[in-house]
Amino acid sequence: MALSEQYLEEDIHPIDIVEHLAEHHDWDFDRIGDDQIAMAVEGQWRTYSITLAWSNYDETLRMVCSFEMEPPADREMQLYELLNKMNDQCWVGAFTYWANQKLMVYRYGLVLAGGQTASADQIDTMINAAVMSAERYYPAIQLVTWGNRGPEEAMQVAIAEAYGRA
């Protein structure tokens, strides 16, 4: 049964759907309020903090997937160049670095204008895309910030296909 089949009635709050997904996947979560939820999702490289918030004002479900990061000051320009290259390859969502909070962030907004309802499958795909994108580019980010590699070289790691199993 598809995740969306569990929600056949209309007007289900998107954060209620996210809470159900978190329970379904056994993710740690905290329902911060009626319109916001925070979760911890385990990836291969690290645990990602994911927050989803519903905005009635613009009818958008906003997602932020983040992890802490404090790059050396002398590598920030290379990091920003890498972010541009990463975002050129992201068709859904975008990366940014929030220097004041020392967070690498992948963010996305699902617009549900006109009273539309998000399906559980849409939200699950949105969360999975965020984690997969963070996982894909995490090694490149590490190479640029701590490995003193250039953005072009680091991107080769992100776009290379992995073959076999370790």
C-alpha positions as CSV (number, residue, x, y, z in Angstrom):
1,M,0.0,0.0,0.0
2,A,1.4,3.4,-0.9
3,L,1.9,5.9,1.8
4,S,-0.6,8.3,0.2
5,E,-3.4,5.7,0.4
6,Q,-3.5,6.1,4.2
7,Y,-4.7,9.7,3.7
8,L,-7.8,9.6,1.5
9,E,-9.7,12.3,3.3
10,E,-9.0,15.9,2.4
11,D,-7.7,18.8,4.6
12,I,-5.1,16.8,6.5
13,H,-2.5,19.2,7.9
14,P,0.9,18.7,6.2
15,I,2.7,18.5,9.5
16,D,0.4,15.7,10.6
17,I,1.5,13.8,7.5
18,V,5.1,14.5,8.3
19,E,4.6,13.2,11.9
20,H,3.1,10.0,10.6
21,L,6.1,9.6,8.2
22,A,8.5,10.1,11.0
23,E,6.8,7.4,13.0
24,H,6.6,5.1,9.9
25,H,10.4,5.4,9.3
26,D,11.2,5.4,13.1
27,W,12.9,8.8,12.9
28,D,13.5,10.7,16.1
29,F,11.2,13.8,15.9
30,D,9.8,16.6,18.0
31,R,6.5,18.3,17.1
32,I,7.5,21.9,17.9
33,G,4.1,23.3,17.3
34,D,1.0,22.8,15.2
35,D,2.9,24.1,12.1
36,Q,6.4,22.7,12.7
37,I,8.2,19.5,13.2
38,A,12.0,18.7,13.6
39,M,13.5,15.3,12.9
40,A,16.8,13.5,12.9
41,V,17.5,11.3,9.9
42,E,20.5,9.1,9.8
43,G,22.5,9.1,6.6
44,Q,25.7,7.3,5.6
45,W,27.9,10.2,6.4
46,R,26.1,11.8,9.3
47,T,22.8,12.5,11.0
48,Y,20.8,15.3,9.3
49,S,18.5,17.7,11.2
50,I,15.4,18.2,9.1
51,T,12.7,20.7,10.0
52,L,9.5,21.1,8.1
53,A,7.2,24.1,8.7
54,W,3.8,25.0,7.2
55,S,3.1,28.6,6.3
56,N,-0.5,29.5,5.9
57,Y,0.5,32.9,4.6
58,D,1.9,31.6,1.3
59,E,0.6,28.0,1.5
60,T,4.1,26.5,1.4
61,L,5.5,23.5,3.2
62,R,9.1,24.6,3.9
63,M,11.9,22.1,4.6
64,V,15.4,22.7,5.9
65,C,17.9,19.8,6.0
66,S,21.0,20.8,7.8
67,F,24.2,19.8,9.4
68,E,26.8,21.7,11.5
69,M,29.9,22.8,9.7
70,E,32.6,25.3,10.5
71,P,34.9,25.7,7.5
72,P,38.3,27.4,7.9
73,A,37.9,31.1,7.0
74,D,40.5,30.8,4.2
75,R,38.3,28.1,2.5
76,E,35.0,29.9,2.5
77,M,35.4,31.3,-1.0
78,Q,36.1,27.9,-2.4
79,L,33.1,26.6,-0.4
80,Y,30.8,29.2,-2.0
81,E,32.1,28.3,-5.5
82,L,31.4,24.7,-4.7
83,L,27.9,25.5,-3.6
84,N,27.2,27.2,-7.0
85,K,28.4,24.1,-8.8
86,M,26.3,21.9,-6.6
87,N,23.2,24.0,-7.1
88,D,23.7,23.9,-10.9
89,Q,23.0,20.2,-10.6
90,C,20.1,20.3,-8.2
91,W,16.7,20.6,-9.9
92,V,14.8,20.3,-6.6
93,G,16.0,22.4,-3.7
94,A,19.2,24.3,-3.2
95,F,22.2,24.4,-0.9
96,T,23.4,27.4,1.1
97,Y,25.8,28.0,4.0
98,W,24.4,29.9,7.0
99,A,27.7,31.3,8.4
100,N,26.2,32.8,11.5
101,Q,24.6,29.5,12.6
102,K,27.5,27.5,11.1
103,L,25.1,25.3,9.2
104,M,25.2,23.7,5.8
105,V,21.6,23.8,4.6
106,Y,19.6,22.2,1.9
107,R,16.2,23.8,1.6
108,Y,13.0,23.3,-0.4
109,G,9.5,24.8,-0.5
110,L,6.5,22.8,-1.6
111,V,3.9,25.3,-2.7
112,L,0.3,24.1,-2.2
113,A,-1.6,27.2,-3.4
114,G,-5.3,27.1,-3.7
115,G,-5.9,24.8,-0.8
116,Q,-4.1,21.8,-2.3
117,T,-3.0,19.0,-0.1
118,A,0.4,17.3,-0.1
119,S,0.4,13.6,-0.3
120,A,2.5,11.4,2.0
121,D,4.4,10.2,-1.0
122,Q,5.2,13.8,-2.0
123,I,6.5,14.7,1.4
124,D,8.4,11.4,1.8
125,T,10.1,12.0,-1.6
126,M,10.9,15.6,-0.6
127,I,12.7,14.4,2.6
128,N,14.5,11.6,0.8
129,A,15.7,13.9,-1.9
130,A,17.1,16.2,0.7
131,V,19.0,13.4,2.5
132,M,20.2,11.9,-0.8
133,S,21.4,15.3,-2.0
134,A,23.2,16.0,1.3
135,E,24.8,12.5,1.1
136,R,25.8,13.0,-2.5
137,Y,27.6,16.3,-1.9
138,Y,29.0,15.7,1.6
139,P,32.3,14.2,0.4
140,A,32.8,17.1,-2.0
141,I,32.1,19.6,0.8
142,Q,34.7,17.9,3.0
143,L,37.3,17.8,0.2
144,V,37.0,21.6,-0.4
145,T,36.8,22.7,3.3
146,W,39.3,20.2,4.9
147,G,41.1,18.5,2.0
148,N,42.3,21.7,0.4
149,R,40.9,20.5,-3.0
150,G,39.4,22.8,-5.6
151,P,35.7,22.8,-6.3
152,E,36.1,21.3,-9.8
153,E,38.1,18.3,-8.4
154,A,35.7,17.9,-5.5
155,M,32.7,17.8,-7.8
156,Q,34.1,14.8,-9.6
157,V,33.6,12.8,-6.4
158,A,29.9,14.0,-6.2
159,I,29.1,13.1,-9.8
160,A,31.1,9.8,-10.0
161,E,29.0,6.7,-10.1
162,A,29.9,4.1,-7.4
163,Y,30.3,0.6,-8.7
164,G,30.3,-2.6,-6.6
165,R,30.1,-2.8,-2.8
166,A,32.6,-2.2,-0.1
